[in-house]
């Protein structure tokens, strides 16, 4: 099989049966597409690591049909985690909680904690509910791309990564466009391990306390390696002045094709952009809009064959934390 419509009940039943049998199935969420396997089967989860080329000590997120399903994987759920579940599930928030010893070891990369979330995507929820009818308690689902590369936000992106042999449930383009925020609720004070669409202030308002920073004792979490989300072309983050200087003095490029992603609203006729060696995309002024298109833009630059990608650094402020985090890791 290849891409199947997520609106087709028969296709969802088939995909759920494949998950139950231990096969891999890619599926949409509101953040990015995930490469799924039943999380209660360590052999099935090992197929995710092999397909992605992902280190087996880098944990995965388990996607659940509803908050009640968390009890299959969580040894305990502290009051702060419960408050965040009630406020943000379904939604782009992953909670790390103590793991039951009898379930999810491979998905947790052997740790005593595990990351859980309920996605806010109708196709994902329909698939998870159908899978539950087949005895699948949760689906481990990292982004459906080769390890360290740009996350997919469409079914076509997934097929481009893995070819037509993988079943990909098509749910359209992802609305959010960057991965979920991750909050560690496995220790005393909850800590923000990865920023996402749901901002620090909103999370702290629900908790009634400040989020801690990650420290040496924090659990390993998905998407937190220094280098991640990287296209084939080299990414450089530049402030506005440095980017403008580069554009006005392009001789050092030696004729190389360069992608430019900037809020400067550059046009090919501007100084420094004459000729066919530039691929220009305008970064939205709105952080959510930029997040929505970010990975598609980076993939588009690769498809255009650029040798380098120059990105204007996002503006300061917490609204841009998720985009800034992904770009910094892409450029690492």
TORKEMAR-890757 format. One record per residue: residue number from 1; x, z, y of N, C-alpha, C, O in turn. Coordinates in steps of 0.001 Angstrom, whole numbers, padded with zeros to 6 digits. Layout:
<sites>
NUM_X_Z_Y_X_Z_Y_X_Z_Y_X_Z_Y;
...
</sites>
This chain:
<sites>
1_000828_000000_-001196_000000_000000_000000_000869_000000_001255_002069_000264_001192;
2_000256_-000296_002381_000966_-000265_003660_000084_000477_004659_-000287_001624_004414;
3_-000253_-000150_005768_-001085_000503_006774_-002550_000409_006357_-003053_-000670_006042;
4_-003227_001562_006361_-004648_001606_006011_-005415_002259_007156_-004868_003127_007837;
5_-006659_001870_007386_-007415_002426_008518_-007849_003867_008271_-008423_004185_007230;
6_-007571_004724_009235_-007968_006120_009105_-009451_006348_009242_-009936_007448_008979;
7_-010187_005325_009652_-011642_005425_009764_-012350_005061_008470_-013575_005149_008396;
8_-011607_004654_007451_-012180_004223_006175_-012184_005401_005199_-011114_005831_004769;
9_-013352_005935_004837_-013390_007086_003925_-012689_006818_002601_-012051_007714_002050;
10_-012798_005596_002080_-012143_005277_000815_-010626_005338_000957_-009928_005813_000061;
11_-010124_004853_002089_-008684_004902_002328_-008201_006343_002437_-007127_006671_001933;
12_-008981_007211_003091_-008610_008623_003193_-008634_009298_001833_-007769_010120_001532;
13_-009615_008958_001012_-009660_009547_-000337_-008443_009128_-001140_-007847_009940_-001847;
14_-008076_007863_-001031_-006907_007379_-001756_-005636_008060_-001249_-004787_008464_-002043;
15_-005508_008186_000065_-004327_008838_000629_-004248_010295_000188_-003167_010788_-000137;
16_-005384_010986_000174_-005414_012384_-000264_-005028_012493_-001737_-004312_013418_-002121;
17_-005491_011564_-002558_-005140_011566_-003980_-003641_011341_-004161_-003016_011933_-005040;
18_-003075_010482_-003323_-001637_010253_-003392_-000861_011518_-003021_000127_011856_-003673;
19_-001305_012206_-001986_-000665_013478_-001634_-000768_014472_-002788_000208_015146_-003116;
20_-001929_014565_-003394_-002133_015502_-004498_-001209_015183_-005672_-000788_016081_-006400;
21_-000896_013891_-005850_-000028_013465_-006941_001455_013614_-006614_002312_013285_-007434;
22_001754_014107_-005421_003145_014321_-005040_003790_013169_-004310_005002_013179_-004093;
23_002999_012163_-003921_003548_011019_-003204_003640_011304_-001708_003048_012258_-001203;
24_004394_010455_-001010_004507_010542_000439_003433_009678_001100_003148_008568_000651;
25_002849_010203_002165_001852_009485_002959_002129_009780_004432_002238_010944_004819;
26_002241_008752_005246_002397_008956_006687_001021_009047_007328_000087_008357_006919;
27_000903_009909_008340_-000408_010159_008936_-000256_010444_010429_000803_010887_010874;
28_-001307_010191_011197_-001224_010405_012648_-001524_011852_013019_-002281_012539_012333;
29_-000929_012294_014093_-001367_013528_014748_-001454_013228_016242_-001140_012119_016673;
30_-001871_014196_017016_-001934_013976_018454_-000542_013917_019083_-000395_013427_020203;
31_000482_014408_018379_001843_014425_018914_002584_013159_018500_002792_012268_019323;
32_002984_013070_017232_003632_011883_016671_003101_011693_015255_002360_012535_014748;
33_003477_010595_014620_003119_010393_013211_004017_011230_012327_005213_011359_012588;
34_003435_011805_011272_004190_012621_010341_004383_011927_009004_003565_011103_008597;
35_005472_012267_008324_005730_011798_006961_005358_012941_006031_006094_013921_005913;
36_004211_012813_005369_003609_013951_004699_003829_014016_003198_003904_012997_002511;
37_003931_015248_002711_003910_015560_001280_003251_016922_001121_003266_017743_002038;
38_002670_017154_-000057_002009_018443_-000233_003047_019557_-000133_004067_019533_-000822;
39_002780_020519_000721_003761_021547_001053_003908_022593_-000036_004884_023343_-000045;
40_002949_022657_-000960_003018_023644_-002042_003754_023112_-003264_003763_023763_-004309;
41_004372_021935_-003148_005098_021311_-004252_006504_020990_-003758_006699_020028_-003015;
42_007490_021798_-004171_008847_021619_-003664_009432_020264_-004045_010215_019697_-003283;
43_009066_019737_-005208_009568_018422_-005609_009022_017334_-004695_009743_016400_-004345;
44_007758_017445_-004308_007177_016467_-003377_007850_016556_-002024_008153_015534_-001409;
45_008089_017778_-001554_008741_017964_-000249_010160_017406_-000278_010634_016877_000728;
46_010841_017515_-001410_012198_016968_-001520_012208_015462_-001279_013215_014913_-000833;
47_011101_014795_-001571_011028_013355_-001318_011029_013051_000181_011520_012003_000600;
48_010485_013955_000983_010558_013778_002442_012007_013797_002895_012449_012906_003620;
49_012750_014822_002465_014147_014937_002873_014941_013698_002454_015765_013191_003216;
50_014683_013218_001240_015419_012051_000749_015060_010801_001542_015943_010024_001906;
51_013774_010600_001812_013337_009395_002525_013876_009362_003946_014254_008299_004437;
52_013917_010501_004610_014376_010566_005993_015898_010644_006103_016461_010339_007154;
53_016565_011053_005019_017979_011374_005135_018185_012641_005927_019174_012782_006646;
54_017247_013567_005795_017244_014805_006582_017971_015905_005816_017763_016043_004611;
55_018816_016689_006481_019467_017809_005791_018422_018768_005214_017425_019075_005868;
56_018655_019233_004002_017660_020079_003334_017581_021479_003915_016701_022256_003545;
57_018505_021812_004834_018426_023131_005488_017725_023052_006843_017750_024014_007611;
58_017093_021896_007143_016376_021729_008415_014880_021764_008110_014354_020807_007542;
59_014182_022840_008471_012816_023070_007985_011798_022078_008527_012040_021363_009499;
60_010652_022066_007858_009532_021186_008196_008357_022026_008692_008328_023243_008508;
61_007394_021361_009321_006164_022014_009755_005068_021705_008750_004919_020562_008319;
62_004303_022720_008377_003181_022533_007455_001900_022375_008267_001558_023230_009084;
63_001200_021274_008031_-000044_020968_008732_-001222_021450_007887_-001277_021208_006681;
64_-002153_022131_008536_-003269_022780_007868_-004593_022217_008364_-004697_021728_009489;
65_-005606_022296_007499_-006935_021815_007883_-007623_022752_008857_-008442_022312_009664;
66_-007301_024049_008793_-007885_025036_009704_-007032_026291_009665_-006128_026417_008839;
67_-007325_027213_010561_-006516_028428_010662_-006602_029280_009404_-005638_029960_009054;
68_-007747_029255_008716_-007888_030059_007496_-006889_029648_006437_-006487_030473_005617;
69_-006473_028374_006436_-005526_027884_005439_-004139_028475_005612_-003309_028362_004710;
70_-003865_029108_006757_-002550_029709_006986_-002253_030809_005979_-001089_031085_005686;
71_-003287_031437_005451_-003076_032546_004522_-002401_032105_003233_-001838_032938_002522;
72_-002441_030813_002913_-001768_030318_001705_-000253_030338_001860_000474_030333_000867;
73_000231_030360_003112_001670_030275_003360_002238_031485_004081_003427_031773_003945;
74_001427_032196_004838_001909_033305_005658_001812_034619_004901_000759_034964_004365;
75_002922_035350_004862_002892_036681_004259_002111_037634_005132_001330_038448_004639;
76_002324_037532_006434_001586_038311_007421_001417_037443_008665_002212_036538_008919;
77_000378_037733_009430_000169_037055_010710_-000067_038138_011751_-001114_038785_011763;
78_000917_038329_012622_000843_039386_013617_-000191_039046_014688_-000602_037894_014832;
79_-000598_040055_015425_-001633_039877_016451_-001272_038799_017476_-002146_038014_017842;
80_-000015_038723_017960_000294_037644_018913_000053_036250_018333_-000450_035361_019019;
81_000417_036071_017064_000192_034770_016419_-001297_034480_016306_-001722_033341_016502;
82_-002077_035476_015999_-003538_035283_015900_-004109_034851_017247_-004973_033976_017308;
83_-003630_035459_018315_-004137_035093_019641_-003798_033640_019964_-004619_032916_020527;
84_-002591_033220_019607_-002202_031837_019872_-002986_030852_019003_-003349_029772_019468;
85_-003245_031214_017759_-004087_030376_016893_-005465_030184_017515_-005974_029067_017611;
86_-006051_031299_017934_-007403_031239_018499_-007445_030392_019771_-008432_029706_020035;
87_-006370_030444_020552_-006356_029748_021837_-006001_028271_021715_-006537_027446_022454;
88_-005100_027923_020786_-004507_026584_020825_-004677_025749_019563_-004275_024586_019555;
89_-005247_026286_018512_-005488_025487_017302_-006938_025036_017252_-007827_025838_017541;
90_-007216_023779_016895_-006263_022703_016660_-005541_022322_017956_-006134_022342_019035;
91_-004258_021976_017837_-003515_021585_019016_-002031_021509_018770_-001565_021853_017684;
92_-001268_021060_019769_000166_020805_019599_001031_022054_019746_001936_022104_020579;
93_000738_023056_018927_001501_024305_018927_001793_024708_017488_000878_024875_016681;
94_003084_024864_017173_003520_025340_015862_003921_026802_015975_004632_027192_016901;
95_003464_027597_015037_003792_029019_015000_004653_029300_013780_004319_028892_012668;
96_005751_029990_013991_006620_030401_012894_006273_031833_012528_006297_032733_013368;
97_005949_032025_011251_005491_033325_010750_006241_033650_009462_006835_032760_008853;
98_006220_034925_009037_006840_035268_007752_006169_034499_006607_004947_034359_006570;
99_006987_034009_005680_006478_033160_004593_006212_033977_003332_006957_034896_002992;
100_005124_033613_002650_004894_034138_001312_006005_033667_000379_006410_032505_000435;
101_006493_034546_-000465_007609_034186_-001334_007245_033116_-002346_008123_032396_-002822;
102_005960_032996_-002686_005560_032112_-003770_005148_030721_-003310_004632_029946_-004116;
103_005357_030380_-002053_004849_029092_-001584_005680_028558_-000413_006066_029309_000484;
104_005945_027258_-000438_006525_026583_000712_008015_026754_000891_008515_026611_002007;
105_008749_027059_-000181_010182_027310_-000033_010917_026077_000488_011719_026189_001415;
106_010657_024899_-000092_011367_023688_000343_010976_023303_001763_011830_022907_002557;
107_009706_023415_002085_009254_023085_003440_009900_024004_004469_010156_023589_005599;
108_010164_025242_004088_010798_026212_004980_012313_026140_004935_012990_026935_005588;
109_012862_025188_004165_014316_025054_003998_014933_026357_003506_016043_026722_003894;
110_014188_027055_002638_014691_028271_002026_014597_029514_002879_014969_030594_002422;
111_014115_029401_004101_014025_030568_004971_012849_031472_004567_011951_031066_003830;
112_012887_032683_005067_011792_033622_004807_010650_033441_005802_009679_034197_005778;
113_010762_032446_006673_009714_032122_007643_009261_030683_007417_009936_029903_006745;
114_008099_030343_007993_007587_028982_007857_006794_028605_009107_006129_029448_009710;
115_006871_027330_009488_006159_026828_010661_004828_026215_010261_004765_025401_009340;
116_003761_026609_010955_002405_026170_010632_001712_025657_011890_001943_026160_012990;
117_000851_024640_011711_-000018_024235_012807_-001225_023481_012276_-001205_022948_011166;
118_-002278_023444_013088_-003477_022650_012821_-003503_021536_013860_-003665_021816_015048;
119_-003349_020282_013445_-003284_019187_014417_-004644_018885_015039_-005683_019059_014401;
120_-004626_018435_016277_-005863_018079_016992_-006034_016566_016971_-006017_015913_018015;
121_-006198_016022_015780_-006415_014587_015622_-007485_014395_014556_-007336_014913_013450;
122_-008546_013676_014848_-009657_013586_013886_-009250_012973_012554_-009753_013388_011510;
123_-008354_012000_012567_-007928_011382_011306_-007064_012351_010510_-007223_012477_009296;
124_-006153_013034_011190_-005327_014020_010491_-006192_015110_009863_-005979_015483_008709;
125_-007157_015616_010610_-008019_016677_010076_-008861_016169_008916_-009063_016886_007936;
126_-009352_014947_009017_-010136_014384_007911_-009277_014251_006660_-009736_014547_005557;
127_-008032_013807_006826_-007131_013675_005677_-006801_015041_005089_-006798_015201_003868;
128_-006524_016027_005937_-006192_017362_005451_-007368_017996_004715_-007177_018670_003704;
129_-008574_017784_005215_-009751_018327_004529_-009978_017633_003198_-010333_018274_002209;
130_-009773_016325_003175_-009914_015589_001921_-008846_016031_000929_-009128_016194_-000259;
131_-007626_016223_001409_-006550_016686_000535_-006848_018075_-000021_-006533_018365_-001175;
132_-007451_018928_000794_-007821_020264_000310_-008802_020185_-000845_-008781_021025_-001745;
133_-009672_019163_-000819_-010605_018971_-001928_-009871_018607_-003220_-010400_018789_-004316;
134_-008644_018091_-003077_-007805_017752_-004235_-006831_018881_-004567_-005926_018694_-005379;
135_-007006_020046_-003950_-006152_021184_-004250_-004886_021278_-003438_-003995_022057_-003777;
136_-004779_020494_-002360_-003584_020519_-001508_-003816_021512_-000377_-004676_021286_000474;
137_-003069_022599_-000356_-003314_023671_000619_-002766_023352_002001_-003236_023908_002993;
138_-001785_022472_002083_-001200_022092_003363_-000258_020930_003160_000202_020690_002044;
139_000035_020204_004226_000884_019009_004148_002095_019204_005058_001954_019336_006274;
140_003286_019221_004459_004515_019237_005246_004659_017874_005899_004503_016850_005235;
141_004956_017849_007193_004960_016564_007891_005900_016507_009068_005461_016672_010206;
142_007207_016275_008833_008089_015993_009962_007780_014611_010519_006997_013871_009924;
143_008370_014253_011633_008123_012931_012200_008540_011847_011212_009538_011981_010503;
144_007760_010774_011180_007923_009718_010173_008951_008690_010630_008621_007540_010921;
145_010210_009135_010687_011316_008271_011084_012563_008737_010353_012587_009832_009792;
146_013587_007914_010360_014863_008340_009796_015407_009512_010610_015172_009610_011814;
147_016126_010386_009943_016573_011628_010578_017384_011355_011837_018309_010543_011843;
148_017005_012066_012913_017724_011999_014165_017307_010868_015074_017749_010803_016221;
149_016455_009964_014582_016069_008804_015361_014783_009060_016145_014226_010157_016108;
150_014324_008033_016853_013171_008169_017741_011894_008367_016923_011649_007643_015958;
151_011098_009336_017308_009852_009626_016595_008848_008492_016792_008863_007823_017825;
152_007971_008272_015800_006986_007190_015894_005673_007666_016497_005202_008763_016196;
153_005094_006844_017340_003802_007183_017939_002734_006139_017622_001666_006130_018234;
154_003026_005258_016662_002035_004294_016181_002314_004016_014714_003418_004260_014228;
155_001308_003502_014008_001492_003140_012610_002545_002055_012455_003304_002054_011486;
156_002593_001129_013410_003589_000053_013349_005004_000604_013432_005906_000084_012775;
157_005215_001655_014233_006535_002281_014305_006944_002818_012940_008099_002676_012539;
158_006003_003435_012222_006319_004006_010911_006690_002892_009930_007675_003001_009199;
159_005900_001831_009920_006177_000729_009000_007531_000104_009311_008245_-000315_008400;
160_007890_000039_010597_009194_-000504_010963_010329_000368_010426_011414_-000137_010139;
161_010084_001668_010290_011099_002587_009775_011247_002496_008263_012363_002464_007744;
162_010116_002453_007554_010153_002631_006106_009693_001422_005306_009791_001431_004079;
163_009192_000377_005967_008758_-000804_005246_007352_-000679_004715_006715_000362_004878;
164_006852_-001741_004073_005446_-001789_003657_005122_-000991_002396_003954_-000912_002016;
165_006107_-000404_001742_005825_000322_000506_005199_001684_000716_004622_002243_-000217;
166_005296_002228_001909_004750_003549_002215_003309_003427_002692_002992_002553_003499;
167_002439_004295_002200_001076_004349_002713_001086_005013_004087_001541_006148_004232;
168_000583_004301_005091_000515_004807_006456_-000947_004810_006882_-001570_003752_006974;
169_-001489_005976_007137_-002868_006089_007615_-002855_005867_009124_-002212_006611_009863;
170_-003564_004847_009571_-003537_004443_010978_-004593_005206_011764_-005787_005118_011477;
171_-004132_005959_012763_-005046_006666_013642_-004882_006275_015092_-005274_007019_015991;
172_-004292_005083_015328_-004068_004641_016694_-002809_005252_017289_-002053_005939_016603;
173_-002597_004996_018558_-001432_005551_019251_-001626_007045_019519_-002726_007487_019850;
174_-000561_007804_019374_-000636_009255_019554_-000875_009596_021022_-000256_009016_021913;
175_-001766_010528_021258_-002169_010856_022622_-001105_011629_023383_-000878_011361_024563;
176_-000446_012587_022729_000531_013440_023415_001884_012741_023502_002440_012599_024591;
177_002411_012307_022371_003611_011488_022377_004925_012199_022158_005920_011535_021867;
178_004985_013527_022281_006155_014307_021894_005682_015423_020968_004505_015784_020953;
179_006622_015960_020199_006266_016927_019173_005752_018239_019770_005889_018508_020964;
180_005161_019037_018892_004530_020293_019308_005546_021290_019851_006724_021261_019493;
181_005069_022163_020712_005838_023345_021079_005942_024249_019855_005035_024284_019023;
182_007049_024980_019748_007254_025888_018615_007493_027294_019150_008388_027514_019965;
183_006688_028241_018685_006831_029648_019062_007109_030468_017811_006356_030411_016840;
184_008185_031221_017844_008530_032112_016739_007761_033413_016885_007973_034175_017828;
185_006857_033656_015932_006082_034904_015912_006451_035749_014692_005659_036572_014234;
186_007650_035537_014179_008050_036237_012958_008770_037549_013233_009001_038339_012318;
187_009128_037785_014503_009853_038997_014851_009088_039737_015943_007894_039490_016113;
188_009712_040611_016668_008993_041435_017644_008375_040636_018773_007173_040374_018761;
189_009181_040247_019748_008679_039514_020903_008660_038017_020588_009696_037466_020215;
190_007523_037348_020724_007491_035912_020454_008495_035163_021329_008731_035519_022484;
191_009084_034104_020739_010112_033337_021429_009769_031857_021378_009278_031356_020366;
192_010033_031165_022475_009815_029716_022536_011067_029013_022032_012126_029081_022656;
193_010932_028328_020882_012075_027650_020280_012144_026178_020663_013228_025596_020693;
194_010991_025569_020957_010979_024160_021384_009830_023953_022354_008698_024328_022048;
195_010090_023365_023521_008996_023116_024466_008153_021928_024024_008616_021069_023274;
196_006928_021889_024490_006025_020789_024176_005017_020614_025287_005245_021036_026421;
197_003898_019989_024955_002876_019747_025974_002279_021055_026483_002028_021201_027679;
198_002052_021998_025584_001534_023304_025995_002680_024079_026622_003667_024377_025948;
199_002566_024406_027884_003668_024976_028627_003854_026466_028414_002977_027161_027900;
200_005021_026931_028824_005367_028342_028695_004336_029237_029374_003943_030261_028816;
201_003898_028860_030568_002979_029718_031322_001659_029885_030584_001105_030984_030547;
202_001148_028802_029993_-000118_028885_029268_000015_029778_028035_-000895_030543_027718;
203_001146_029679_027345_001371_030503_026161_001502_031975_026557_000921_032854_025919;
204_002268_032229_027614_002453_033617_028046_001156_034231_028544_000937_035431_028378;
205_000291_033423_029152_-000987_033949_029627_-001834_034444_028462_-002508_035469_028573;
206_-001801_033717_027339_-002561_034139_026161_-001926_035367_025524_-002628_036281_025092;
207_-000604_035388_025466_000091_036514_024846_000008_037787_025689_000019_038894_025151;
208_-000074_037628_027002_-000013_038789_027879_001377_039356_028002_001543_040520_028368;
209_002386_038551_027702_003779_038975_027822_004664_037748_027931_004241_036634_027621;
210_005895_037962_028375_006835_036859_028516_007348_036423_027149_007479_037233_026232;
211_007635_035140_027029_008283_034625_025830_009774_034911_025902_010393_034778_026957;
212_010345_035305_024771_011786_035506_024698_012491_034165_024545_011863_033153_024235;
213_013795_034169_024765_014625_032992_024527_015135_033033_023086_015257_034112_022506;
214_015432_031877_022506_016040_031879_021166_017365_032628_021189_018062_032654_022204;
215_017705_033240_020053_018995_033911_019930_019585_033607_018560_019020_032824_017796;
216_020702_034216_018254_021412_033909_017005_020599_034252_015765_020841_033691_014695;
217_019642_035160_015890_018831_035563_014746_017536_034763_014624_016760_034992_013696;
218_017290_033831_015540_016063_033033_015480_016046_032176_014220_017100_031718_013780;
219_014876_031949_013631_014809_031034_012495_015216_029617_012909_015030_029219_014059;
220_015767_028872_011969_015975_027452_012220_014612_026797_012400_013651_027155_011720;
221_014529_025836_013316_013248_025211_013634_013427_023705_013748_014510_023239_014100;
222_012379_022933_013454_012483_021474_013534_012780_020991_014952_012351_021596_015934;
223_013522_019892_015035_013735_019239_016310_014588_019993_017292_014524_019730_018493;
224_015398_020935_016808_016213_021732_017722_017708_021474_017546_018524_022183_018134;
225_018083_020475_016749_019485_020111_016660_019929_019508_017991_019120_018931_018717;
226_021201_019643_018303_021700_019178_019597_021443_017691_019791_021058_017261_020878;
227_021655_016906_018739_021418_015465_018807_020182_015122_017993_020113_015416_016799;
228_019204_014499_018643_017926_014221_017978_017188_013171_018814_017547_012931_019966;
229_016168_012551_018241_015287_011621_018970_016059_010433_019565_015672_009903_020606;
230_017145_010017_018907_018045_009048_019523_017738_007621_019099_017590_007354_017906;
231_017639_006687_020062_017562_005272_019723_018928_004760_019284_019916_005493_019330;
232_018981_003494_018856_020263_002915_018468_021180_002763_019671_022387_002982_019560;
233_020621_002388_020826_021412_002248_022041_021787_003621_022589_021049_004592_022423;
234_022933_003686_023238_023404_004935_023815_022571_005304_025040_022352_004471_025920;
235_022104_006560_025095_021295_007042_026213_022164_007860_027154_022926_008721_026715;
236_022048_007590_028446_022700_008400_029466_021643_008903_030441_020832_008129_030950;
237_021662_010210_030693_020797_010815_031704_021566_010893_033020_022671_011435_033064;
238_020990_010356_034084_021664_010290_035372_020750_010813_036470_019543_010570_036446;
239_021316_011528_037427_020482_011901_038566_020220_010661_039413_020829_009614_039191;
240_019323_010775_040377_018876_009603_041134_020023_008927_041865_020110_007699_041874;
241_020907_009711_042479_022026_009143_043234_022968_008391_042300_023388_007274_042603;
242_023300_009003_041163_024217_008364_040223_023616_007087_039643_024320_006094_039461;
243_022319_007110_039353_021673_005915_038819_021696_004792_039848_022015_003649_039523;
244_021356_005122_041089_021367_004098_042134_022770_003508_042290_022908_002299_042477;
245_023796_004326_042217_025168_003836_042319_025479_002876_041168_026077_001820_041378;
246_025073_003247_039962_025308_002363_038814_024643_001007_039021_025229_-000038_038740;
247_023420_001044_039513_022665_-000191_039677_023261_-001091_040759_023155_-002315_040689;
248_023879_-000478_041745_024457_-001256_042835_025874_-001732_042532_026417_-002561_043263;
249_026483_-001212_041457_027849_-001599_041084_027892_-001887_039581_028499_-001132_038822;
250_027255_-002967_039156_027116_-003229_037724_028283_-003982_037103_028224_-004317_035920;
251_029339_-004260_037856_030414_-005102_037338_031041_-004520_036076_031471_-005263_035194;
252_031092_-003192_035989_031738_-002552_034836_030996_-002786_033531_031524_-002494_032458;
253_029791_-003303_033609_029012_-003526_032388_029594_-004649_031531_029388_-004679_030318;
254_030310_-005560_032156_030869_-006664_031400_029819_-007563_030789_030042_-008145_029727;
255_028670_-007686_031445_027623_-008562_030938_026713_-007932_029908_025820_-008604_029391;
256_026911_-006649_029591_026069_-005990_028584_024635_-005850_029093_024398_-005699_030292;
257_023695_-005902_028170_022286_-005735_028491_021972_-004240_028551_022351_-003492_027650;
258_021288_-003803_029599_021055_-002374_029824_019571_-002120_030078_018918_-002860_030813;
259_019060_-001080_029468_017709_-000619_029743_017735_000442_030822_018624_001294_030839;
260_016763_000398_031726_016677_001367_032823_015270_001973_032806_014270_001258_032862;
261_015217_003297_032729_013937_004017_032735_013998_004994_033901_014719_005990_033845;
262_013237_004709_034961_013430_005426_036208_012140_005487_037002_011272_004625_036858;
263_012013_006507_037840_010893_006617_038758_011141_005837_040047_010301_005856_040947;
264_012271_005157_040147_012612_004423_041356_011778_003159_041530_011858_002520_042580;
265_010990_002782_040543_010139_001586_040624_010973_000368_040966_010636_-000402_041866;
266_012069_000203_040236_012987_-000902_040491_012376_-002222_040061_011555_-002279_039145;
267_012784_-003265_040729_012344_-004610_040377_013568_-005492_040198_014604_-005228_040808;
268_013477_-006548_039365_014650_-007382_039103_015263_-008001_040347_016435_-008375_040315;
269_014528_-008124_041433_015073_-008723_042635_015878_-007769_043501_016508_-008195_044469;
270_015865_-006489_043168_016588_-005522_043990_018101_-005677_043818_018551_-006244_042823;
271_018891_-005179_044779_020351_-005253_044647_020813_-004614_043338_020366_-003530_042964;
272_021715_-005309_042658_022243_-004774_041408_021425_-005146_040204_021907_-004986_039083;
273_020194_-005643_040370_019354_-005965_039219_019147_-007468_039066_018292_-007898_038292;
274_019906_-008259_039781_019781_-009700_039625_020273_-010116_038243_021154_-009474_037672;
275_019714_-011165_037722_020128_-011671_036431_019244_-011172_035312_018280_-010443_035542;
276_019583_-011573_034094_018725_-011302_032936_019228_-010143_032096_018700_-009903_031010;
277_020236_-009415_032566_020832_-008371_031746_020144_-007032_031812_020616_-006074_031198;
278_019027_-006926_032545_018367_-005644_032741_016971_-005649_032109_016232_-006630_032187;
279_016643_-004533_031490_015281_-004307_031012_014800_-003042_031711_015294_-001950_031430;
280_013844_-003184_032616_013438_-002078_033491_012053_-001582_033104_011120_-002373_032969;
281_011922_-000273_032927_010620_000374_032752_010491_001498_033769_011440_002248_033998;
282_009326_001612_034371_009091_002633_035382_008578_003909_034719_007581_003886_033996;
283_009264_005015_034970_008836_006311_034445_007669_006828_035287_007768_006855_036513;
284_006564_007238_034654_005441_007772_035435_005837_009032_036202_006737_009767_035795;
285_005158_009263_037301_005373_010492_038058_004725_011698_037389_005086_012839_037678;
286_003777_011450_036505_003062_012513_035795_003779_012815_034485_004063_011904_033708;
287_004074_014099_034236_004841_014486_033052_004114_014142_031765_004741_013678_030813;
288_002804_014360_031712_002049_014064_030492_002064_012575_030190_002179_012175_029032;
289_001949_011751_031229_001996_010305_031024_003368_009868_030549_003479_008973_029711;
290_004417_010490_031076_005769_010165_030636_005980_010566_029182_006586_009816_028418;
291_005490_011735_028791_005602_012170_027398_004876_011209_026465_005384_010862_025399;
292_003697_010787_026870_002880_009895_026046_003631_008611_025698_003511_008115_024578;
293_004394_008072_026631_005028_006771_026403_006507_006859_026048_007114_005843_025712;
294_007101_008052_026116_008556_008173_026046_009151_007510_024811_010037_006665_024937;
295_008686_007872_023631_009297_007347_022416_009037_005850_022256_009893_005124_021751;
296_007868_005387_022682_007589_003951_022633_008521_003187_023566_008962_002086_023233;
297_008825_003758_024730_009753_003120_025666_011147_003023_025049_011781_001970_025118;
298_011626_004105_024450_012954_004091_023842_013021_003077_022703_014009_002356_022564;
299_011968_003022_021890_011936_002018_020820_011910_000599_021405_012541_-000313_020870;
300_011182_000430_022495_011115_-000877_023126_012467_-001354_023632_012774_-002544_023556;
301_013275_-000441_024146_014617_-000814_024583_015461_-001299_023399_016186_-002288_023506;
302_015357_-000590_022269_016079_-001050_021077_015625_-002447_020660_016446_-003301_020323;
303_014319_-002669_020685_013805_-003982_020304_014286_-005077_021252_014422_-006232_020851;
304_014545_-004715_022509_015049_-005680_023488_016547_-005926_023344_017100_-006795_024017;
305_017200_-005173_022479_018608_-005407_022206_019564_-004894_023262_020651_-005447_023431;
306_019176_-003835_023983_020077_-003311_025011_021242_-002565_024363_021122_-002024_023264;
307_022365_-002550_025068_023544_-001830_024578_023565_-000387_025057_024190_000473_024438;
308_022881_-000130_026159_022840_001214_026737_021504_001412_027435_020851_000454_027850;
309_021112_002677_027557_019866_003032_028235_020202_004063_029294_020716_005139_028988;
310_019905_003723_030556_020123_004644_031663_018780_005241_032049_017847_004518_032400;
311_018687_006548_031985_017437_007240_032273_017637_008163_033465_018565_008971_033493;
312_016755_008031_034445_016776_008966_035567_016292_010330_035082_015244_010430_034444;
313_017055_011378_035383_016682_012719_034930_015292_013083_035439_014970_012824_036598;
314_014457_013687_034570_013120_014089_035016_013189_015102_036150_014203_015782_036311;
315_012129_015210_036934_012111_016195_038020_012217_017621_037482_011932_017862_036308;
316_012620_018556_038323_012617_019959_037901_011186_020458_037726_010230_019827_038174;
317_011067_021585_037075_009750_022197_036917_009314_022243_035468_009692_021377_034679;
318_008521_023242_035105_008141_023451_033710_007284_022345_033110_007285_022174_031891;
319_006558_021595_033917_005718_020526_033378_006547_019478_032642_006054_018804_031738;
320_007812_019349_033039_008689_018325_032471_009590_018869_031366_010449_018137_030875;
321_009426_020119_030959_010340_020722_029988_010385_019947_028674_011463_019732_028119;
322_009221_019524_028172_009191_018815_026899_009904_017482_026966_010692_017156_026079;
323_009638_016702_028008_010298_015406_028187_011793_015608_028380_012604_014904_027780;
324_012151_016570_029219_013570_016833_029483_014303_017206_028195_015412_016732_027949;
325_013682_018055_027375_014290_018466_026113_014557_017266_025214_015645_017149_024650;
326_013574_016366_025070_013753_015208_024179_014830_014278_024704_015625_013753_023924;
327_014871_014064_026019_015883_013172_026581_017287_013764_026469_018242_013039_026188;
328_017418_015057_026683_018731_015677_026562_019272_015554_025136_020463_015318_024932;
329_018393_015716_024164_018834_015588_022764_019107_014132_022405_020021_013848_021630;
330_018321_013201_022962_018564_011778_022712_019912_011349_023280_020563_010455_022739;
331_020328_011988_024371_021581_011612_025019_022773_012398_024496_023905_012111_024885;
332_022558_013378_023630_023648_014254_023188_024677_013476_022374_025667_014050_021919;
</sites>
